[in-house]
Amino acid sequence: MNRRAFLQWGAAAPFLSWLPSSVPASPSQRRVLVLVKLAGGNDGLNTLIPHVDPLYYSLRPTLAIPRHQVIDTGQGMGLNPYLKALKPWWDAGQMAWVQGVGYPHGDLSHFRSNDIWETASTAQRAPEQGWLAQTFAGNGLHGIVMGEQLGPLLGKDCHALAMQSPAVFLSQVSLVDDIAPATITPALAHLTRTQHQLYTAGQQLSSKLHQPVAVGVPFATSALGRDLESVAQMILSGVDAPVYLVTQEGFDTHSNQVVAHSNLLHHLAGGLDSFARAMQRGGRWNDVVVMTYSEFGRRAQENRGKGTDHGTASVQLLLGGRVRGGIYGDAPRLHELDADGNPQQTVDFRKVYGTLAQQWLGLKNPWAQFGTLPLV
């Protein structure tokens, strides 16, 4: 390997996060799971709203969404008005909510709870594999992350790409020349093998993305909108990845929550609606499930800063052509808060994970002891 080749490898290597021993052609994946991480701790009570419970309004005198603004679901709960772009999907029976989601003795640390959600383990020492990495096996591309953190796709046997955007990825891998693997030393063998795999991965993705299929639907210019548009473009262009991960930042709403949370939900709903319409237009809507997750929820009672502090149980949203619409799990029992003032967790999040791993992606379910839900 000459110096030029080594520098080219070094420039592009950060964008390669999967290193299978080979990259065989694989049959086209049909079913896709799109994860949307709501980073910071989404306030479930102001997302899926218990608007028929007077305690909701007592606990949140300035944060509660007025009854006349809540979008009624007909199932005792209501949608935040800033989620109105998703109402047609609810009416079509293609949107589901799981409420009371969490795990026993929820941790209020962003870092610790994030590890728990992304590894599906409450063990004191977090596993070195994300929850999806524990279910995948074999070669081929397992997932694409829009960003830098692989999260649930982290693991030595999970082959995932992390990228800023398809355009940036292609510009980086274009710097890499192919090179024959060398065996002079273990270190050089690793470097040359990595460069060869990066080149191969880049060529395979380039063949799909240099002439991408137009999504045909306008997306918002927010960071989430751009990432969801990139995911839609890759799916419609035939990139064979069963999992995609995007992140929306900003949900740690300790103060002045009303405006901040409303804007976040507005961008979330708009992005998901555009994505759903793009999938529908491209004939892939029945092949895709979108699932949100967040490291924890918020306290039931608002704080002095007109915000909410770290809580435990929250809600998850699922969207897709084959999603069985409805509300799953028990409504929050605001008269039975725990000692810290949090709604009780009633659905273990691993029940949701196991459902999608087993019933949607056709993978093994390491969390069968938690049961499944009829979500798909």
SVG drawing of the C-alpha trace seen along z (x, -y; Angstrom):
<svg xmlns="http://www.w3.org/2000/svg" viewBox="-64 -29 70 46">
<polyline fill="none" stroke="black" stroke-width="0.4" points="0.0,0.0 1.5,-3.3 1.2,-6.6 -1.5,-7.9 -3.6,-4.8 -3.2,-4.8 -4.4,-8.4 -7.3,-7.7 -8.3,-4.8 -8.0,-7.0 -10.2,-9.7 -13.1,-7.3 -12.7,-4.8 -14.8,-6.7 -17.8,-6.1 -17.4,-2.3 -18.8,-0.6 -19.3,2.9 -16.5,5.2 -17.8,8.6 -15.2,11.1 -16.9,10.8 -19.7,8.8 -21.8,11.2 -24.7,10.2 -27.8,10.8 -31.4,11.2 -33.4,8.0 -34.7,7.3 -38.4,6.6 -39.3,5.8 -37.7,2.7 -37.7,1.3 -37.0,-2.4 -36.1,-3.5 -36.6,-7.2 -34.8,-8.0 -36.3,-10.9 -33.1,-11.9 -33.4,-13.6 -36.5,-11.9 -39.8,-12.5 -42.8,-13.7 -45.3,-10.9 -48.1,-12.6 -48.1,-15.6 -47.7,-13.3 -50.5,-10.8 -52.7,-12.8 -55.0,-11.5 -57.3,-14.4 -60.3,-12.7 -58.4,-12.6 -58.8,-15.8 -55.6,-14.9 -53.7,-15.6 -54.8,-19.2 -54.2,-19.5 -50.6,-18.2 -49.8,-20.5 -51.5,-23.8 -49.4,-25.6 -48.2,-22.6 -51.5,-20.6 -52.9,-20.7 -56.4,-22.3 -59.1,-19.8 -60.5,-21.6 -57.1,-21.3 -56.5,-17.6 -57.1,-15.3 -59.4,-12.7 -58.6,-9.1 -61.9,-7.7 -60.0,-5.4 -59.8,-7.6 -56.6,-9.2 -55.8,-12.1 -53.0,-13.2 -51.1,-16.4 -52.4,-18.9 -48.9,-19.3 -49.2,-15.7 -52.2,-16.5 -50.2,-15.5 -50.4,-11.9 -54.2,-11.9 -54.9,-10.4 -52.7,-7.4 -54.5,-6.9 -57.8,-7.0 -56.5,-4.5 -55.6,-2.1 -51.9,-2.2 -50.7,-3.9 -50.3,-2.4 -49.3,-3.7 -47.8,-1.7 -48.2,-3.5 -46.7,-2.9 -43.5,-1.6 -40.3,-1.3 -38.6,1.1 -38.7,1.8 -36.9,-0.7 -36.3,-3.1 -33.0,-5.0 -33.1,-8.7 -29.6,-9.1 -29.6,-9.9 -26.5,-7.8 -27.5,-4.8 -31.0,-4.7 -29.9,-5.1 -27.6,-2.1 -30.5,-0.1 -32.8,-1.0 -30.2,-0.4 -28.9,2.9 -32.2,4.2 -30.4,5.1 -30.7,3.7 -27.6,5.5 -25.1,3.2 -22.5,3.8 -24.0,2.9 -23.5,5.5 -21.2,4.6 -23.9,5.3 -27.0,3.4 -30.4,5.1 -30.6,5.6 -27.0,6.8 -28.0,9.6 -30.6,10.8 -28.7,10.5 -26.4,13.2 -24.4,13.7 -22.9,11.4 -24.6,8.6 -25.6,5.1 -27.8,5.1 -28.4,1.5 -27.7,-2.2 -27.4,-4.9 -27.9,-8.5 -25.3,-9.9 -22.3,-8.6 -23.7,-6.4 -24.7,-2.9 -26.7,-2.4 -28.9,0.7 -26.8,1.8 -23.5,1.8 -21.7,5.2 -18.9,7.1 -21.3,9.4 -23.6,6.7 -22.7,5.0 -23.9,1.4 -22.9,-1.8 -22.9,-5.1 -23.1,-8.2 -23.9,-11.9 -25.8,-11.5 -25.6,-9.3 -23.9,-12.1 -21.2,-12.5 -20.7,-8.8 -20.2,-8.5 -17.8,-11.4 -15.7,-9.7 -15.6,-6.3 -14.7,-7.7 -11.3,-8.6 -10.5,-4.9 -8.8,-2.7 -9.1,1.1 -6.1,2.9 -5.1,6.5 -5.0,7.7 -1.5,8.0 -0.3,10.5 3.1,9.3 2.0,8.3 -1.3,8.6 -1.7,4.8 -1.1,4.4 -3.4,7.3 -6.2,5.6 -5.7,2.2 -5.6,3.7 -8.6,5.9 -10.5,2.9 -9.7,0.8 -10.8,3.6 -14.1,4.0 -14.7,0.3 -14.0,0.2 -16.4,3.1 -19.1,1.6 -18.8,-1.8 -19.1,-0.2 -22.2,1.6 -23.9,-1.4 -22.7,-3.6 -24.4,-1.4 -27.7,-2.2 -27.2,-5.8 -25.5,-7.5 -28.8,-7.5 -31.3,-7.4 -35.0,-7.0 -36.8,-10.3 -39.0,-10.2 -41.6,-12.4 -42.7,-14.0 -41.5,-17.2 -39.7,-16.9 -39.1,-19.6 -35.7,-21.1 -35.2,-20.2 -32.4,-17.8 -35.0,-15.0 -36.7,-15.8 -33.4,-15.5 -32.5,-12.3 -35.9,-10.7 -35.7,-11.8 -32.3,-10.1 -33.8,-6.9 -36.7,-7.1 -34.4,-7.6 -32.2,-4.6 -35.2,-2.3 -36.8,-3.3 -33.4,-3.0 -33.1,0.6 -30.5,0.4 -30.7,3.7 -30.7,2.7 -33.4,4.1 -32.9,1.4 -32.4,-2.4 -31.9,-4.7 -32.4,-8.4 -32.3,-10.7 -34.3,-13.8 -32.5,-15.8 -34.0,-18.2 -36.5,-16.3 -34.9,-17.2 -37.5,-19.8 -36.7,-21.0 -38.0,-24.5 -40.3,-26.4 -41.5,-23.1 -44.7,-24.1 -43.0,-25.8 -40.0,-23.5 -42.1,-20.3 -44.7,-21.6 -42.0,-22.4 -40.4,-19.0 -43.7,-17.1 -44.5,-19.3 -41.2,-18.3 -41.7,-14.7 -45.2,-14.5 -44.3,-16.3 -41.3,-14.2 -43.1,-10.9 -46.0,-12.0 -43.7,-12.8 -41.9,-9.5 -45.1,-7.5 -46.4,-9.2 -43.1,-8.6 -43.3,-4.9 -46.9,-4.7 -46.1,-6.4 -43.1,-4.1 -45.1,-0.9 -43.1,-0.1 -45.6,-1.2 -46.6,2.4 -42.9,3.3 -42.0,0.7 -42.6,0.2 -41.4,-3.0 -40.9,-2.9 -39.9,-5.7 -38.1,-5.3 -36.7,-7.5 -34.5,-6.9 -37.2,-7.8 -40.3,-9.8 -41.0,-12.9 -42.5,-13.4 -46.2,-13.7 -46.1,-17.0 -44.6,-20.1 -41.7,-21.8 -41.2,-25.5 -39.5,-26.2 -42.7,-25.4 -41.0,-22.2 -40.7,-18.6 -38.0,-16.6 -36.6,-13.1 -39.2,-10.4 -39.6,-6.8 -42.5,-5.3 -43.4,-6.9 -45.0,-6.1 -43.8,-4.6 -45.3,-5.3 -45.4,-2.7 -46.4,-3.5 -46.7,-1.4 -48.9,0.2 -49.2,3.4 -49.2,1.9 -52.3,2.9 -53.5,-0.5 -54.7,-1.2 -53.5,-2.0 -51.7,0.8 -50.9,0.9 -52.7,-0.7 -53.6,-4.3 -51.4,-6.2 -52.8,-6.0 -52.1,-9.5 -53.7,-8.7 -51.1,-5.9 -47.8,-7.6 -44.6,-6.0 -42.6,-7.4 -40.8,-9.8 -44.0,-11.1 -43.8,-9.0 -46.6,-7.1 -46.2,-3.3 -44.5,-1.3 -47.0,1.3 -45.3,2.6 -41.7,3.7 -39.9,2.2 -38.4,5.5 -41.9,6.8 -42.0,4.3 -38.5,5.1 -39.2,8.9 -42.4,8.4 -40.7,6.5 -37.6,8.8 -39.7,11.9 -42.9,11.0 -41.7,8.3 -38.0,9.0 -38.3,12.8 -35.3,12.9 -34.8,14.7 -36.5,13.2 -34.1,13.2 -36.9,11.5 -39.6,14.0 -40.2,14.1 -41.8,10.7 -44.3,11.9 -45.4,10.1 -48.0,7.6 -50.3,7.8 -48.6,4.8 -48.0,6.2"/>
</svg>
